[in-house]
Amino acid sequence: MSSKVPPLTLPLRIAMIGSGAVSRHHFPAFRDRPGVIRLSAICEKNPQAASAFAAQFPYPVPIFGELDDLLEKAKVDAALVVLPHNLHFPVASKLVGEGIPVLVEKPLACSLEETRALKRLSSETGVPVVAGQMLRFANDVIWLKEWVSKDAGNFGALRTFDIQSWQNILAYVNSSGGLKHWLLDGKAAGGGVVVSLAVHQLDLIRFITGDDFVEATAWGRFDSPFRNGAESCALALLKMTKGACGVLHSTYIGPRVPYCEALTMFGENGTIIQHADDIGQYRGVFQYASATNKPTQEWNDQHEGFQTVPKSSKHQDSNNPFTNQLVHFAEALTQGKPFHNTVFEKLQYFGVHRRDLRESRIRAAVPGRQRMNPQ
C-alpha cells in the first residue's frame, strides 16, 4: 500500500510502546543506524524497565507511563509496538487513529475481527499498519526468495512441506515472570504455541514461495501451565492456494527438545531444508538443491547437490533481521518503498491459522483432548 502520511525524513523518530523482553532485539537497530531511525520516546508502565532501556542511549529518551501523554507531548513519526499480544490491537488502533504509522510485533492482533478492524482503519486513514515478521529480513531468507522466484527450474511450485516448532516454555518463562507469564494465558497471548512460536515458520513459507494458506485442520492439547484456551501443542494439516499441502507439529511442552525449529519444503524441481546439525542448536542453516540439471536416475542422486545458502545480501548491510526490518520500515515511510507484510497481506493468512484455534475454544472439552477444526 502507499502511505497517505505526510512526507517524513530520516532519521525516522520512533516511539517504542513497551520495553519488555522483545525490545532488546530492537536495540541494535537504534544503536547501529542512528542516521535512519531514532528512539524518540518510550511508553511503559514499568518505569524501571523503561529507564534501563533508555539508559543505553547517548541522548535522553523521554519516558511516558500512558500512551495519551506520549501522543500529546512527544515528537514522533512512527511507532514500534512491543507489548503483550492482547494489547496490540487497542494500542495500534489508537496510534493509527492519531495518524501514526505502526510496526506491530507479531501477532498483529488476537482475532480475525481485530485484524479486519485494523484493515478498515488503515484503509480509511491511509496510515500504514505493518506486522513484524523479522525472519523475512534475514539475508538467507531473502536469497532463497530470489532463488525461487527468478527461475522456475530452481524450485518450481511448492508441493509439500513440513514444519517443526518445539520448545519447553518453562525454559523461557522461569526467567521472566514464572507461571504467571502472560504467554501462558490464552486471553493475553491470543492463543498458544501456534500464534507465539510456529507463526514464524508459517510466515516463512508464505514469504519464500509467494503462496498462502487456504485451509487447515488441526488437533491440539491444552496442558498445564497453559490456561484460558492457549494450546500447549498442535498438529495441523495445511493446504495452500496453489495446491501444496503440509504438516505443522508444534509444542511448548517438550520435556527435552533436540532443537527448536526445522523446516522442509519440496518443490516441483528443488528442495529447501533448515535442519539443525547439533543438539541444542535453535535452528539450522538453510540449504537448497535442485534436480533440474541432473534428473534422479541412481539411488544416490536424490541426496546430491545440497548447498548452504549465502548469509550475505546485496540488498542489506546488516546480518541482524530485526535491524533490517526497522530500517526497511523507515525507508518505506520516507522513500516510498513498498511495505512488507501490511495488514492487507496479513488478513488471509490470519483468517486461516486463527480459525482453527478459535474453534478449539468453542468446543471446550476435557483438557488435552479438544479437536481443532475450521468451520
PEGI-V365776 format. One record per helix or strand of 2 or more residues. SS is the DSSP state (H for helix, E for strand). FROM is the first residue (numbers start at 0). LEN is the number of residues. If there is no record, write none. Layout:
SS_FROM_LEN, SS_FROM_LEN
//
This chain:
E_11_6, H_22_10, E_36_7, H_46_8, E_61_3, H_66_7, E_77_4, H_84_13, E_100_5, H_111_14, E_128_4, H_133_4, H_138_12, E_157_9, H_169_4, H_177_3, H_181_3, H_185_4, H_192_17, E_212_9, E_232_8, E_244_7, E_260_7, E_269_5, E_285_5, H_298_5, E_306_2, H_320_15, H_342_20, E_370_3
//
